[in-house]
């Protein structure tokens, strides 16, 4: 499943081609992905100009003139590529090669922009991705968004906010951070990395980071800084692009080469002066990587 940095990277890769372009025609090559397309989806979006691309949590959002928004989720294996001129490009970079079989090209946006015509193609071998159409003025109440928490890239995510969410919780810290109602778009990889940077154990109860008066303890300040830093670093590196994911220009994401704990079970901890060994545990059916020596 792509995490926030991967979706942000795809958004940034698509924006130069899509923003300001006329969506001449939307071509659907099947009636559904993970879910059926909205009724008359192709007709509703065709002939509309694309005003802006944005991201909320792990969703890509394409604003159209007239107030409608295309909501796209990449699922497990979804990716976009741009075809303009002779050479196709793909917005995003892959840790493992991904398939480019055209039989999995399920949606094609035919565009006419300042640089000429182009096609933005959505490819999804597993078809776990999906697209929806909503009104911008009511988007906050959409089922996908109404319960989402703060973005890890925004100023609203601070230690005081997390203290209100963690107070009294015996829930493991990792599970609390993965709750999309608390932080939107934060996933397994970057939670592991942020907890390592903050020297916090993934199984530690979330409530221990809050004092008796409901205020944040020092480790919570460090955790917020770590979350912000790891997300910023991952976006700058173009995401991790694990398994099937690739950027829109076809290049690779390289943050996986900077992983400090994720997928490094049995290797030496990279924290200076630690000397510990990265371990793996399973929490709620998902692998957690951490250093038992320096994360407390």
Secondary structure, 3 states (H helix, E strand, C coil): CCCHHHHHHHHHHHHHHHCCCEEEEEEECCCECCCECCCCHHHHHCCEEEEEEEEECCEEEEEECCCEEEEEECCCCCEEEEECCCCEECCCCCCCCCCCCHHHEEEEEEEEECCEEEEEEEECCCCCCEEEEEEHHHHHHCCCCCCCCEECCCCCCCHHHHHHHHCCCCCEHHHHHHCCCCEECCCHHHHHHHHHHCCCCCCCEHHHHECCCCCECHHHHHHHHHHHHHHHHHHHCCCCCCCCCCCCCCCCCCHHHHCCCCCCCCCECCCCCCCCEEEEEEECCEEEEEECCCCC
